[in-house]
Amino acid sequence: MQNYPLLNLFLTMLWLFLWVIWIFLLIRVFSDVFRSSDLNGWAKAGWILVLLILPYLGVLIYVIARGGKMHTREVRQAKANEEAIREYIRESAGTSSSVASDLERLAALRDSGVLTPEEFASQKAKILA
């Protein structure tokens, strides 16, 4: 029987790659268990126990039983995170979305002499557009 070192290297890399994928999948399943709002504490504890005792079979069972909604929960979480970031940026920037308050500020600048009537008219047109 001949020795094939390149084949052994390939098989070792394949097993390592599959192991890393499995670890990644296990982490995703754990995070999905904790993120699920439709599971109560006992159900989450049960899934964690199954994943710790029977890791390969537990991940497979979880993906079969609840895998269809993993994407939905992740999209919902991503949208909530994006909305929270947008709200934080709006609050931090201090921007107002009120056209009336923008016009009041422009009128105050015009009345104090900072803006000429022509500049006021062009800025007003931009705000109202």
Buried (B, 14 or more C-beta within 10 A) or exposed (E): EEEEEEEEEEEEEEEEEEEEEEEEBBEBBBBBBEBBEEBEEEEBEEBBEBBEEEBEEBBBBBBEEBBEEBEEBBEEEEEEEEEEEEEEEEEEEEEEEEEEEBBEEBEEBBEEEEBEEEEBEEBBEEEEE
